[in-house]
Structures are given as C-alpha cells and as structure tokens.
Amino acid sequence: MSKKTVMTDIKTLRSQARKHIEQGAVTLGYSADRTQVLKLLNEALATEIVCVLRYRRHHFMARGIHAKGIANEFLVHSNEEQGHADQIAERIVQLGGEPDFAPESLASRSHAEYVAGNSLLEMIKEDLVAERIAIDSYREMIQYLGDQDPTTSDMLKVILAVEEQHADELADLLEEKPADLFNS
C-alpha cells in the first residue's frame, strides 16, 4: 500500500513563505535537526580540509623515479577534496550556520587523521584509509538524514561517489605497482 502525500494549498504555501524569511532556504518544511546537521557538516568540512592538506603534502613529498604520476594523482585528489569542502561550507551557510575553519580544532573535528607517511607506499595507504573513513562517514550521514534534508543528502551522495572513486584509484595503485617501485 502506498502512502499518499498531501499537497499544501497555494494560499498556505504563500503564507508560510512569508514567515521567518530571515532563515532563507530553511522553511517550515525542513524537518531535520538543523543543529545536528550543522555539527555533522562541520565535521565533514574538517575532514575534507585535513584530506586536502594531507594530499597536498603527499603531492610535494612523493619521491622516486615512478612517483611523478602518483604525485599528480595526489594533486587531483587534493583539488577535488577542496571542492567538497567548498560545497559543504556553502551548504552550512544555506542552513543558517557558520562553517568552522578554525585551524586549532581541525584535527579533532576531522573523522580522518593527518598521517604524513614517509614513503610513497605509506602515503598511498594513509590516503586510502582516509578515503575509506570518509566513505563510511558519508554513508552514515546520508542514512541519518533520510528524507529529512534531501538537498544535503543529495550533495553528500555526489561527494560519496567521488570518495569511492578516490579509494578505487588508490587501491589500484597498490595493486599495479610492485613493491620495489615504492622503495626507489
């Protein structure tokens, strides 16, 4: 048996739109716990920023005869993570919150850790671990939101797909490169 959705009449829609206009996109129909959503999004923002920084370091620190292509991949991932951070910060503002860019608490708010890695192999592994953490974090956030905040959920689903692609690419690097290439 399907559930029927009752549509609000036009007069009521117009009346409701005029109430609390200072809240911008957050209308009476927004049913998620906005405080909790903002907390989760600020954690996701911190995670993305930590990933940007780690990938940037790995881009510049990658060494060895076969490191150039991998270093370029690190840079691509860093730029994509920065794009995710920007999307998340924009959504936080749309929901009436403030994106938390405070450097002193980034690491504690981030789900992923900042692990420098000393070799190319360690860098790839640490980036893959961070991507796997992001994947699970975003899946849980999407499940938490359900249909209460479809805009945030849709944004996170797109970001999740990119994180899965990153993890797949990093896993491929581990399979494609013989161990001796990482020791050069």
C-alpha positions as CSV (number, residue, x, y, z in Angstrom):
1,M,0.0,0.0,0.0
2,S,1.5,3.3,-1.0
3,K,1.4,6.4,1.3
4,K,-0.4,9.4,-0.2
5,T,1.3,12.7,0.1
6,V,-1.0,15.6,0.9
7,M,-0.1,18.7,-1.0
8,T,-0.2,22.1,0.7
9,D,-2.6,24.5,-0.9
10,I,-1.2,27.6,-2.6
11,K,-2.6,30.1,-0.1
12,T,-0.9,28.2,2.8
13,L,2.4,27.9,0.8
14,R,2.4,31.6,0.2
15,S,1.6,32.4,3.8
16,Q,4.3,30.1,5.2
17,A,6.9,31.5,2.8
18,R,6.4,35.0,4.3
19,K,7.1,33.7,7.9
20,H,10.7,33.6,9.1
21,I,12.1,34.9,5.8
22,E,15.4,35.7,7.6
23,Q,16.0,31.9,7.6
24,G,16.5,31.8,3.8
25,A,16.3,28.3,2.5
26,V,15.3,26.8,5.8
27,T,11.5,26.7,5.6
28,L,8.9,25.3,7.9
29,G,9.1,22.1,5.8
30,Y,12.7,21.4,6.9
31,S,12.3,18.5,9.3
32,A,15.9,17.6,10.1
33,D,17.6,18.5,13.4
34,R,19.4,21.5,12.0
35,T,21.8,21.8,14.9
36,Q,22.9,18.2,14.5
37,V,23.1,18.6,10.7
38,L,25.3,21.6,11.1
39,K,27.5,19.7,13.5
40,L,27.9,16.8,11.1
41,L,28.6,19.1,8.2
42,N,31.3,21.0,10.1
43,E,32.9,17.6,10.9
44,A,32.7,16.7,7.2
45,L,34.2,20.1,6.4
46,A,37.1,19.5,8.8
47,T,37.6,16.0,7.3
48,E,37.8,17.4,3.8
49,I,40.3,20.1,4.8
50,V,42.5,17.6,6.6
51,C,42.4,15.5,3.4
52,V,43.3,18.5,1.3
53,L,46.3,19.2,3.4
54,R,47.5,15.5,3.6
55,Y,47.1,15.1,-0.2
56,R,49.0,18.4,-0.8
57,R,51.8,17.2,1.4
58,H,51.9,13.9,-0.4
59,H,51.9,15.6,-3.8
60,F,55.0,17.6,-2.9
61,M,56.8,14.8,-0.9
62,A,56.3,12.0,-3.4
63,R,59.8,10.9,-4.5
64,G,61.3,8.2,-6.7
65,I,61.5,7.5,-10.4
66,H,57.9,6.4,-10.6
67,A,56.4,9.0,-8.3
68,K,55.5,11.7,-10.8
69,G,52.2,10.1,-11.9
70,I,51.2,9.3,-8.4
71,A,52.1,12.8,-7.2
72,N,49.9,14.2,-9.9
73,E,47.0,11.9,-8.7
74,F,47.5,13.3,-5.2
75,L,47.1,16.8,-6.5
76,V,43.9,15.9,-8.4
77,H,42.5,14.3,-5.3
78,S,43.5,17.4,-3.2
79,N,41.7,19.7,-5.6
80,E,38.6,17.5,-5.6
81,E,38.6,17.4,-1.7
82,Q,38.9,21.3,-1.7
83,G,35.8,21.4,-4.0
84,H,34.0,19.1,-1.5
85,A,35.0,21.4,1.4
86,D,33.6,24.4,-0.5
87,Q,30.3,22.7,-1.2
88,I,29.9,21.7,2.4
89,A,30.8,25.2,3.6
90,E,28.2,26.7,1.2
91,R,25.5,24.3,2.5
92,I,26.3,25.1,6.1
93,V,25.7,28.8,5.3
94,Q,22.5,27.9,3.4
95,L,21.3,26.2,6.6
96,G,22.0,29.3,8.6
97,G,25.2,28.0,10.2
98,E,28.8,29.1,10.1
99,P,31.5,26.9,8.5
100,D,34.2,26.2,11.1
101,F,37.6,26.7,9.6
102,A,39.4,27.1,12.9
103,P,42.8,25.5,12.4
104,E,43.4,24.7,16.1
105,S,40.5,22.2,16.2
106,L,40.6,20.8,12.6
107,A,42.3,17.6,13.6
108,S,39.9,16.9,16.5
109,R,36.8,17.5,14.4
110,S,38.0,15.5,11.4
111,H,37.0,11.9,11.0
112,A,40.2,11.2,9.1
113,E,43.6,11.6,10.6
114,Y,46.5,13.6,9.2
115,V,49.3,11.0,8.8
116,A,52.2,12.3,6.8
117,G,53.6,9.0,5.5
118,N,57.4,8.6,4.9
119,S,57.3,6.6,1.7
120,L,55.2,6.6,-1.4
121,L,53.6,3.3,-0.3
122,E,52.8,4.7,3.2
123,M,51.3,7.8,1.6
124,I,49.0,5.8,-0.7
125,K,47.9,3.6,2.2
126,E,47.2,6.5,4.5
127,D,45.2,8.3,1.8
128,L,43.3,5.1,1.1
129,V,42.5,4.7,4.9
130,A,41.2,8.3,5.0
131,E,39.0,7.7,1.9
132,R,37.6,4.6,3.5
133,I,36.8,6.6,6.7
134,A,35.1,9.3,4.6
135,I,33.1,6.7,2.7
136,D,31.7,5.2,5.9
137,S,31.1,8.7,7.4
138,Y,29.2,10.0,4.4
139,R,27.1,6.8,4.2
140,E,26.1,7.2,7.8
141,M,25.3,10.9,7.4
142,I,23.1,10.1,4.3
143,Q,21.3,7.4,6.3
144,Y,20.9,9.7,9.3
145,L,19.3,12.4,7.0
146,G,17.0,10.0,5.3
147,D,14.4,12.1,3.6
148,Q,14.5,14.9,6.2
149,D,17.1,17.0,4.2
150,P,17.1,15.9,0.6
151,T,19.4,18.7,-0.6
152,T,22.2,17.9,1.9
153,S,21.7,14.2,1.3
154,D,22.0,14.6,-2.5
155,M,25.1,16.7,-2.1
156,L,26.7,14.1,0.2
157,K,25.8,11.3,-2.2
158,V,27.7,13.1,-5.0
159,I,30.7,13.6,-2.7
160,L,30.5,10.0,-1.6
161,A,30.7,8.8,-5.2
162,V,33.9,10.8,-5.7
163,E,35.4,9.4,-2.4
164,E,34.6,5.9,-3.6
165,Q,36.4,6.7,-6.9
166,H,39.4,8.0,-5.0
167,A,39.5,4.8,-2.9
168,D,39.3,2.7,-6.0
169,E,42.1,4.6,-7.7
170,L,44.4,4.3,-4.6
171,A,43.6,0.6,-4.3
172,D,44.6,0.2,-8.0
173,L,47.9,2.0,-7.3
174,L,48.7,-0.6,-4.6
175,E,47.9,-3.4,-7.0
176,E,49.6,-2.0,-10.1
177,K,53.0,-1.0,-8.6
178,P,55.5,-3.7,-7.5
179,A,56.9,-3.1,-4.0
180,D,60.4,-2.3,-5.5
181,L,58.9,0.8,-7.2
182,F,57.9,2.2,-3.9
183,N,61.5,1.8,-2.5
184,S,63.2,3.9,-5.1
